[in-house]
Each structure stands twice: as structure tokens, then as C-alpha cells.
Amino acid sequence: MIDVDEFLTSFRGKPNSRRQAIIDKAFLKFDKEGNGIIDVADLKGSFNCSKHPKVISGELSQDMVFTYFLKNFNDFNGSGKITRKEWNDFYSAVSYSVDYDDNFVLLLKTNWNLE
């Protein structure tokens, strides 16, 4: 038996080295203690929810959108911590849905204000 993460990784593959480098750069920006864990409080200041369509329509608050965003990292219990594996798994899935390396790199640079 294999778990869902193993299945998806085998199906879609891992991001290539260019994509993984920008995934790593974004993670390291927020891993303040260098322990392989991001405190979501460090993300909140950089994650701009104000342009989300449901925030604009008034359907959701920015805090609600941020909470839903965290669930992508399996923070279902609200621990407020994202491990490197969770980060890589999420961005591996995102990577699979973006056709061109340049677009993927731009996406992460834009989302996380990377140089």
C-alpha cells in the first residue's frame, strides 16, 4: 500500500531543479529559526488576501481566506506550523498545474515577494 502523497508524487513527479530552487527560496524566507518549520504568523504578513474574489465580494473575510489557504498545507488542526514536507507537497501540486517554468517561478516570486 502507498499513501495518497506517494501516489500523487509518483503520478506527477517532483518539480524540476529550477522549480524546486524557488520553492526552497520561498520556504527559507519564512523559516526564521532554520528548523524546517514555518510559523504561519510569519506568512500572514506576506500573504495578501485582499484581492481574493470572495473577499472583494464580501463573502469571506481576509482571515477566513488565510485560514482556508493554510488548510492546503494540512494545517487542519490549526497548529500554525508548516513543515518543509508540507510546503514541498503543496508546491509540487501547484507546480504540476503550471505548464512553464518561467510562469511557476514568477508565481512564487510574486506571491511571496521574492527577488
N, C-alpha and C positions, 0 to 999 in steps of 0.2 A: 504494500500500500504506500501511496505518497499523499502528502497533504496538498491542498489547493495551491499554495505558493510554489511548491516544487513543480506541480503540473504546469502552472502558468509560465514559470521561468523556462521550463523545457519547451513549451509551445512557442513562446515569443522570443526567447533568447535573452541574453543580457545586453545592456546598452554597449555600443562600441566604445573605444577608449576616449574619443573626443566627448561623447555624451557623458560618460562616467566621470570625466575630469570636471565638467561643470556641475554635475550632481554633487561631487565631493566638495567643490569650492563653495557651493551654497550651504552644504551641511556644516563645513568648518567655520563659516561666518558666524553661525549661531551656537556652535559647541564651545561656549565660553570657557569651560573648565577643562576641555580637552579629554573628557572621559567617555566620549562616544554617545553622549545623551544630550539632547536639546531640551531645554526648559521652554515650554510654549510661551511663557511670558516674554521671552526674548524674541519670539516670532511675531507676537501680536503688534508690536510697534512697527514692523516692516510689512505686515500683510494688510493691504488696503482693501477693505470690503465695501467702501462707499460706492463703487461703480458696479457692484453686483446688481443684476436686473431686479432681483427681489427686494433689495434694499431701496433701490430707486423707486420701485412701485409701492413701497411701504409695507409689503407683505412680511418681510423679515427685518429684524434689527441687524446692525453690524456684528454685535456679539453672537447672535444666533448663526449668522453665516460663518463666522470664525469657528464656532463650536462644530458645525457640520463639516467644515474643512478639516478639522482635527480628526474626525472620525475616519477620514481617508488613511490616516496613519495608524488605525486600530486603537485610538485613544478612547475606546468605548467606555472605560471606567472613569474617565476624566482625571487620570493620573497627572496630566500636564507634562508628560515626558515623552519624547520621541527618540527611539534608538536609531542607530545608524542603519540597522537592517530594515526597520520600518520605513525610514526615509528612502533607502535604496529601492525597496519593493514598490513604494508608491511611484517614484520617478521612473522606475523601469516600466511600469504600466503606462505612465504618461508618454514615455519615450516611444513605446510601441504604436501609439496613436498619432505620432508626428512623423511625417514622411521624410523630411530633410533635416540633416544635422544642423545647418545654419538656423533653421526655424526653431529647433529644440533649444539650441544654445541661446538664441535671442529670447525665447520664452522664459528661461530661468534667469537670464541677466535682467530682464525687465521686471519679473515678479519679485525678485529678491535684491534688486539694486546692486548688481554685481558689475565689476569693471571688466 
